[in-house]
C-alpha cells in the first residue's frame, strides 16, 4: 500500500514538473531578447502580467540596467504553477472519489481510491503551504528582485590583437597594431636554418601572439612565440622581447618536439601548448579543451600560410 501511494505521488509530481517546464520554455518566442528591446513578447499570454520597462543609469562602462520583467515573469509562472497544482490536485481528488463511488464494496478499488485522494490532498497542501509560509515570513520572498546587468561593451577591432596578452611592461600598448607578415623574412631564415616549415612557425607565432613581440600571457609566456621563462633560459634567450631571439628559440623548441614525436605535428603542437611532461604523463587523448582548440587554430593558420612564405 505505501509503495503504491509513493508511485502515485511520483506520477503527480512528474506531471506538475512537466507543466511548469512547458510554461517556462513555451512562454517566450524562440528568439533572443536583445538589450535594446523595450519588452519581450509572449507566445502564451499570462493574465494580469504586465512587464515593467527596463531602467538604466550611468553612462559608458558604468552604465547599469535593471530588467524587472525577468523577475516578474518568473514570479508569475510560480503563482500560476500553484494554481495548476490546485487544478490537477482537484482533478486527482475527483478521480479518487469516482473510483470510490464505483467500487461497489470492492476493497481493492476502495484502497486505490484512498491512495488517489491522499496523493491529491498531499500535493495541494504542500503547494499552498509553501506559498503561504513564504508570504507570511516575508512577502518579498515570493517576489523576485529585478536582474541588474552592466552594459556590455563591444570590443573595438584594433584591440583584438591583445586578447589574452599584454605588453612587455605588463600593460597594453594602446593604439599599436601588429601584422604577422612583418616577421616573414626572419621566420623564413630561421626556420630554414633548423629545417622547420616556415608556415608552421608563422602559424604558431600568429596563434600565440598575433605578431606582437611584447605580448605577455597571464601565465607569464613572453614574446612572439610566447616562451615560458624556463624555456627561454634553456635556449639561451637573453631578451624574450627581441623578435630574433624569441623566434629562434621557439623554432628550436618546436623542432625538438617534432623530432621527439616522430614528425607528428599535432603531438608537437600539443606539447608546445600543454607541455611535453603533461603530454607524456597524461596522454594525447586526455588533453584539455584549451589545447585541442590551440591545435585546431594553429593548423588552420598552417594551411593558410602554406606556399605563402
matplotlib code that plots the C-alpha trace (Angstrom):
import matplotlib.pyplot as plt

x = [0.0, 2.7, 4.6, 1.6, 1.0, 4.6, 4.2, 1.1, 3.0, 5.8, 3.3, 1.6, 5.0, 6.2, 3.0, 3.4, 7.1, 6.3, 3.6, 5.8, 8.7, 6.4, 5.0, 8.5, 10.0, 7.0, 6.2, 8.7, 9.1, 12.1, 14.4, 16.9, 15.8, 18.4, 19.5, 17.8, 14.4, 11.8, 9.8, 9.7, 6.8, 4.9, 3.5, 1.2, -0.4, -0.4, -3.4, -2.6, 1.0, 2.3, 6.0, 7.9, 10.2, 14.0, 15.6, 19.2, 21.5, 25.0, 26.9, 29.7, 31.3, 29.5, 26.1, 23.8, 20.4, 17.7, 15.4, 12.3, 10.3, 12.6, 11.7, 8.1, 7.8, 9.3, 7.1, 4.0, 5.0, 5.3, 1.9, 0.2, 2.1, 0.4, -2.9, -2.1, -1.2, -4.5, -6.4, -4.5, -5.0, -8.7, -9.0, -7.0, -9.3, -12.3, -10.8, -10.4, -14.0, -15.3, -13.3, -14.6, -18.2, -18.0, -16.0, -19.2, -17.6, -14.5, -11.8, -9.0, -10.8, -11.6, -7.9, -6.9, -9.4, -7.9, -4.4, -5.6, -7.3, -4.3, -1.9, -4.1, -4.6, -0.9, 0.1, -2.4, -1.3, 2.4, 1.9, -0.3, 1.7, 4.9, 3.4, 1.7, 4.7, 7.0, 4.4, 3.9, 7.7, 8.3, 6.1, 9.2, 10.2, 7.5, 8.7, 12.0, 14.3, 15.0, 18.0, 20.7, 23.2, 26.1, 26.3, 28.4, 30.8, 31.7, 35.4, 37.0, 38.7, 42.0, 42.1, 41.5, 45.2, 45.6, 43.1, 44.9, 48.1, 49.7, 52.7, 56.2, 55.9, 52.7, 50.3, 48.7, 50.4, 47.2, 46.9, 49.5, 48.7, 50.9, 50.9, 52.1, 53.5, 56.1, 58.2, 58.1, 61.7, 63.1, 60.8, 61.9, 65.5, 65.4, 63.0, 65.2, 68.2, 66.6, 64.8, 61.3, 58.5, 58.3, 54.5, 54.3, 56.5, 54.4, 51.2, 52.4, 53.5, 50.2, 48.2, 50.4, 50.9, 49.2, 52.7, 53.0, 56.7, 55.8, 52.9, 52.8, 50.2, 48.5, 50.8, 54.0, 54.7, 56.6, 57.2, 56.3, 56.4, 55.1, 58.1, 57.9, 60.9, 62.3, 62.1, 63.7, 66.5, 67.0, 67.6, 69.8, 67.4, 68.7, 65.8, 62.5, 61.1, 63.7, 62.0, 65.0, 65.9, 62.3, 61.7, 65.0, 64.2, 60.6, 61.7, 64.3, 61.7, 59.1, 61.9, 62.9, 59.2, 58.8, 61.9, 60.6, 57.2, 58.4, 57.3, 53.7, 52.7, 49.6, 51.6, 54.3, 51.7, 50.1, 53.5, 54.2, 51.0, 50.4, 54.0, 55.8, 55.7, 51.9, 51.5, 53.8, 52.2, 48.6, 48.4, 47.2, 43.6, 43.4, 44.3, 42.3, 39.9, 42.2, 45.0, 42.6, 41.4, 45.0, 45.9, 42.9, 43.8, 47.4, 46.5, 44.0, 46.8, 49.3, 47.1, 46.5, 50.2, 51.5, 53.1, 52.9, 56.2]
y = [0.0, 2.6, 1.7, 2.4, 5.7, 6.8, 5.8, 8.0, 10.9, 10.5, 10.4, 13.6, 15.3, 14.4, 15.9, 19.1, 19.5, 18.9, 21.5, 24.1, 23.5, 23.8, 27.1, 28.5, 27.4, 28.0, 31.4, 33.3, 33.5, 31.5, 34.5, 36.1, 39.3, 41.9, 44.5, 47.3, 45.6, 47.5, 44.5, 40.7, 39.2, 36.2, 33.4, 32.3, 35.3, 35.3, 37.1, 40.2, 40.0, 43.5, 43.8, 46.9, 48.6, 48.3, 51.2, 52.2, 54.6, 55.8, 56.1, 54.2, 51.4, 52.5, 52.0, 49.5, 48.4, 46.8, 44.3, 43.9, 41.9, 38.8, 38.5, 39.5, 36.6, 34.0, 35.2, 34.9, 31.4, 30.5, 31.8, 30.1, 26.9, 27.0, 27.3, 24.5, 22.3, 23.1, 22.2, 18.9, 18.1, 18.7, 16.5, 13.8, 14.1, 13.7, 10.7, 9.2, 10.0, 8.4, 5.2, 5.1, 5.6, 2.9, 0.5, -1.4, -2.6, -3.9, -3.3, -3.2, -0.3, 1.4, 1.2, 2.6, 5.5, 6.3, 6.5, 8.9, 11.1, 11.0, 11.9, 14.8, 16.3, 16.0, 17.7, 20.6, 21.1, 21.1, 23.6, 26.0, 25.7, 26.6, 29.8, 30.8, 30.2, 32.2, 35.0, 35.1, 35.1, 37.9, 38.9, 39.7, 36.0, 35.4, 38.4, 38.3, 41.2, 42.8, 41.4, 44.1, 43.9, 46.1, 47.3, 45.0, 47.0, 46.0, 45.3, 47.6, 45.7, 47.4, 45.7, 42.2, 41.5, 42.0, 39.2, 37.2, 39.2, 42.5, 44.5, 43.6, 46.0, 44.4, 46.8, 47.0, 49.2, 51.1, 52.3, 49.9, 47.1, 44.3, 42.5, 38.9, 39.3, 41.7, 38.8, 36.7, 37.3, 36.4, 33.4, 32.0, 32.5, 30.9, 28.1, 27.1, 27.1, 24.5, 22.6, 23.5, 24.5, 28.4, 28.2, 26.2, 28.6, 31.5, 29.7, 29.1, 32.7, 34.1, 31.9, 32.7, 36.5, 37.7, 39.1, 41.2, 41.0, 42.5, 40.0, 38.6, 35.9, 35.7, 32.7, 34.6, 33.4, 36.1, 37.5, 36.4, 32.6, 33.0, 31.3, 30.5, 31.9, 28.4, 27.5, 30.9, 30.3, 26.7, 28.1, 30.9, 33.8, 37.0, 39.2, 37.3, 40.5, 40.6, 39.1, 37.4, 35.7, 34.7, 33.3, 31.3, 29.7, 29.0, 27.4, 25.3, 24.2, 23.1, 21.4, 19.4, 18.4, 17.3, 15.1, 13.7, 12.8, 11.4, 14.4, 14.3, 18.0, 17.6, 15.9, 18.6, 21.3, 19.7, 19.5, 23.2, 24.3, 21.8, 20.9, 17.7, 16.4, 16.7, 15.0, 12.1, 11.5, 12.0, 11.1, 12.7, 11.6, 13.4, 16.9, 19.8, 21.6, 24.6, 22.5, 20.9, 24.4, 25.5, 22.7, 23.4, 27.1, 26.5, 24.0, 26.5, 29.1, 26.5, 25.5, 29.2, 30.1, 27.1, 28.2, 31.9, 32.2]
z = [0.0, 0.9, -2.3, -4.5, -2.7, -3.3, -7.0, -7.3, -5.7, -8.2, -11.0, -9.9, -9.3, -12.8, -14.3, -12.3, -13.2, -16.9, -16.9, -15.2, -17.6, -20.6, -19.3, -18.9, -22.2, -24.3, -22.8, -24.9, -28.6, -29.9, -30.3, -28.0, -26.2, -27.0, -24.5, -26.5, -26.8, -24.9, -23.9, -24.6, -26.5, -25.0, -27.1, -24.3, -22.6, -18.8, -17.3, -15.2, -16.1, -17.1, -17.7, -16.4, -18.9, -18.2, -16.4, -16.9, -15.0, -15.7, -19.0, -20.7, -18.8, -15.6, -17.3, -15.4, -16.5, -14.3, -16.1, -13.9, -16.4, -15.9, -12.2, -13.0, -15.5, -13.2, -10.3, -12.4, -13.5, -9.8, -8.9, -11.9, -11.1, -7.7, -9.5, -11.9, -8.9, -7.3, -10.5, -11.0, -7.3, -7.6, -10.7, -8.9, -5.9, -8.2, -9.8, -6.3, -5.5, -8.7, -8.0, -4.5, -5.6, -8.3, -6.1, -5.2, -2.0, -3.7, -1.1, -3.7, -5.6, -2.3, -1.3, -4.7, -4.3, -0.9, -2.4, -5.1, -2.5, -0.2, -3.0, -4.2, -0.8, 0.0, -3.2, -2.7, 0.9, 0.1, -2.8, -0.9, 2.3, 0.6, -0.8, 2.4, 4.6, 2.3, 2.1, 5.9, 6.6, 4.1, 1.1, -0.8, -0.8, -3.5, -5.4, -7.2, -7.4, -10.8, -12.7, -12.8, -15.7, -16.6, -20.1, -22.4, -24.4, -28.0, -28.3, -30.9, -33.8, -33.0, -29.6, -30.8, -31.2, -27.5, -26.4, -23.7, -23.8, -22.6, -23.3, -22.1, -19.2, -18.1, -19.8, -23.3, -25.9, -26.8, -30.4, -31.7, -34.0, -35.4, -38.7, -38.6, -42.1, -40.7, -39.5, -42.7, -43.7, -40.2, -39.9, -43.2, -42.5, -39.0, -40.0, -43.0, -40.7, -38.4, -41.1, -39.9, -42.3, -42.1, -42.5, -39.3, -37.4, -38.6, -37.7, -34.1, -33.8, -35.1, -32.7, -29.8, -30.1, -33.3, -34.2, -31.1, -29.9, -26.5, -25.7, -22.2, -21.3, -17.9, -17.0, -18.0, -21.5, -23.4, -26.9, -30.4, -29.7, -26.1, -24.5, -20.8, -18.8, -18.2, -21.9, -22.9, -20.5, -21.8, -25.3, -24.2, -24.7, -23.1, -24.1, -24.8, -26.4, -29.0, -32.1, -33.5, -30.2, -29.5, -33.0, -32.9, -29.5, -30.5, -33.7, -31.9, -29.4, -32.0, -34.0, -30.9, -30.3, -33.9, -33.5, -30.2, -31.6, -34.9, -37.0, -35.8, -36.0, -33.7, -31.0, -31.2, -31.0, -28.0, -26.3, -27.2, -25.6, -22.8, -22.1, -23.1, -19.5, -19.4, -22.8, -21.8, -18.4, -19.3, -23.0, -26.1, -25.7, -22.3, -23.5, -22.1, -24.4, -24.5, -26.1, -28.5, -29.6, -29.8, -32.2, -34.4, -34.6, -35.4, -38.1, -39.6, -39.9, -41.1, -44.0, -44.8, -44.8, -46.8, -50.0, -49.0, -47.0]

ax = plt.figure().add_subplot(projection="3d")
ax.plot(x, y, z, "-o")
ax.set_aspect("equal")
plt.show()
